[in-house]
Amino acid sequence: MDRRLPLFAPAGVRRRVCAELTARFGERARSTPDAREQHSRGEGLPDAGLPDLVLFPETTTEVAEIARTCDAARMPIVPFGAGTSLEGHVAALHGGVSVDFARMNRVLEVNAQSLDCRVEAGVTREQLNAEIRATGTFFPVDPGANATLGGMASTRASGTSAVRYGTMRENVLGLTVVTPNGRVVKVGSRARKSAAGYDLTRLYVGSEGTLGLITELQLRLHGVPETIRTATCQFPDVARAVNTVMAAMQSGVTMARIELLDAVQMRACIAYSRLTALEAVPTLLFEFHGTQAAVGEQVSALQAISDEFDGSHYQFTERAEDRGRLWKARHSAYQALLALEPGSRNMGTDACVPIDRLADCIAETQLDIVASGLTAAIVGHVGDGNFHVGILFDPQDAHARARADRLAEGVSRRAIRMGGTCTGEHGIGLHKLGVMAEEHGEGVRLMRDIKRALDPNGIMNPGKTVPVS
């Protein structure tokens, strides 16, 4: 037996720990079949792992108490936010305790002049933006789902606005973290830069709950722009749409969002979100932020570039209702694709490549989709080379599931081969463990060393993110 694999609490110890925690947390401890099932999986993959117990802490002190109790008993801990992750992050593969942050949902401090705020991990991005709207600021990281900010930090999420505002990596200034043995550690600060010691904030951002439990976040805010204009442009094929983006980026056109939807995804969105003014062909969605004059210049420059690549059916709007409707349709792309084949599951995967390889990577992926015989769609935050593939399959058909897995794995391997990464924002979780060594080589061994040093009993979200051997 590989002695590096963690040894978790036997059944008798688990029952004792669950009874102890249930007595401590009362109605905030749940072990009913419904509660366990709800916390056994996220979106995307049908694979589940039932926790023994679900806890709803309300303070960092309570989270530390949970960690100390579980670590002493070698009881696995799986952090749970909104359950919107796509790579199996929240499945309790070895049972244990699912720690749900739904009740840690307070905005603790807003500093509009310094453009930062402090929130608990269970605050969602939509909740934060609703609460700070009157301050003239907003939090820009927008993965689509109304995810918790703790979960977004854990997976190093990004989204439609990353091309201008960056990912969670750039927008998290500091964290409060509970270590596996129950210590409370504050990393980072409100300062916009620091040269003091190891960058522990960046270590925890993207660690996917494998090194500790994030309970609070210090976040960067941004001022609401004077003018926001959204545009759509349609193309004969994906290659010309991607080439438009590359030319615009090289020309210095400043965009806040650049989204690509292929013909299959457009067909789904037109039907699901009633986008009747658009056709089912490759489409770019743009958004521009700035002064009225600056936005006008950028829009004109983009239209001139897109004309060179046969762009057509331009539509522009500054009306908040129209912009909201369009971006709601984009954020509903996952559900829209599912509606094409009722009863199917959507295995969402993503990859990120240097932008000069994006057209080639997407073209090869489209050939793989045809060869698979499955229905799949491509959407992408193409301004930074990140694209997603939504793969529909029948969860009752083992052969269809295997084809979906092969297609998703092919996307990862192709991106790595082209100098990119197997995931730009979804994270590794369970589904992408197999390609970690191809991307990071000896770096995986260093990741294992960090994991063992910070979580010697291996209780934090075991079986995810870093291969154990």
C-alpha positions, 0 to 999 in steps of 0.5 A, a space after each residue: 500500500 502507498 503509505 502516502 495515501 491518507 488514512 481516514 477515520 473508521 466508521 465508529 470514529 466517524 459516528 462519534 465525531 458526527 454525534 459530537 458535532 451534531 450536539 454542538 451545532 444543533 439544527 445547523 448540523 444535518 445528516 438527512 439523505 436530502 441534505 447529504 445528497 444536495 452536498 454530494 455534487 456540483 454542476 456538470 458531472 454526475 459523479 457524487 460523493 456523500 458526506 456523513 454530515 453537513 454543517 452550517 457554521 456562522 463564524 470563523 471561530 466555529 469553522 476553526 472548531 470544526 477543523 480541530 475536531 475533524 483533524 484530530 479524528 482524521 475526518 475529511 472536510 469538504 468546503 461547500 459554497 453555492 455548489 456551482 463548480 463544474 469539476 467535481 470539487 464538492 463531492 465528498 469522495 471519502 465521506 466526512 463533513 461538508 462545511 456549507 458557508 451559506 450562513 457566513 454571508 455578511 458584507 463586513 466593510 466597504 471602503 469606497 474611497 480606497 476601492 476595497 471591501 471585506 466579506 465573509 466567504 458565503 457572500 455571492 457576487 450578485 449579493 455584493 454588487 447589490 449591497 455596494 451599488 449606492 457607493 458607485 463601485 462594483 466587483 467585476 469578476 463574473 463567472 456567470 453562476 451566482 457563486 460565493 466569493 469564497 468558492 470563486 477564490 478557491 477555484 481562482 475563478 474569472 469570467 466574462 470581464 477578465 480581459 479588462 479587470 482580471 481574475 480572482 487572482 488580481 482582485 483578492 487582496 487578502 484572506 482569513 483562512 482556517 488551517 486544517 488543524 484549526 489555526 486562524 491565519 490572516 494573509 495579505 492586507 488592504 495594500 495594493 502591493 507588497 514585497 513582504 515574504 511569501 505570497 500566501 494569498 496567491 497560494 490559497 487562491 486557487 487551492 480548491 479547498 485542499 489547503 484550508 478553509 477560506 472564511 473572509 476575503 478582502 477584495 478589490 473594487 472598481 468604479 462604475 464607468 460613465 458609459 457602458 455599451 454592448 455590441 454584437 457582431 456575427 460571422 460566417 465561421 469561428 476562425 474569422 470571429 477569433 481573428 477579429 478579436 486577435 486583430 482588435 487586441 493587437 490594435 489596442 482596442 480596449 474592451 471589458 468583455 469579448 465573448 464568442 458563441 459558436 453556431 450550436 451555442 447560438 442555436 441554443 441561446 436563440 431558442 432558450 433566451 428568445 434572441 430572435 434578432 440574431 442568427 444561429 451563426 458564430 457570434 461575438 458579444 462585446 462590452 466597452 467601458 469608459 467615457 462616452 467619447 472613448 467608448 465611441 472611438 473603441 466601437 468605431 475601431 472594432 467595427 472597422 476591424 470586424 469589417 475586414 473579417 466579414 463581420 455583419 449584423 451589428 447591434 449596439 445598445 447602452 440601455 441597461 435593460 437590453 444589456 442585461 438581457 443579452 448578458 443574461 442569455 450568455 450566462 444561461 448558455 449552460 442551461 440553454 445547451 441542456 434544453 437542446 436535448 432534455 434528459 442529458 447532462 452537460 459536461 462543461 470543460 474549459 482550456 486556455 491557450 495563447 491567443 495566437 493559437 486559439 483559432 487552431 485549438 478551437 478548429 481542432 476541437 470542433 473536428 473532435 466534436 464531430 468525430 465524437 457523435 455528441 452534441 457540444 458547443 463552444 463558448 469563450 472569453 476569447 480576449 484572453 484565450 479561454 474557451 469552454 466546451 459544453 458536452 451533452 451526454 446521456 448519463 444512463 449511457 456508459 458509452 456516451 459518458 466515455 465519449 464525453 470524457 475522451 472529448 473533454 480530455 482531448 481539449 485539455 491535452 490539446 491546450 497543453 500541447 499548444 502552450 496553454 493550460 487544461 483550465 483557465 477558470 474551472 479548476 482541476 477538481 476531480 475531473 482533470 487530475 489525469 493531465 496535471 503531470 503533463 502540464 506541470 511536470 516536476 511542479 506536481 511533486 512540489 504541489 504534493 510537498 506543499 499539500 503534505 506540509 500544510 495538511 499532514 493528515 490529508 483531510 482537506 478535500 481529499 482526492 482533488 486538485 493534486 494527484 497523490 501519486 
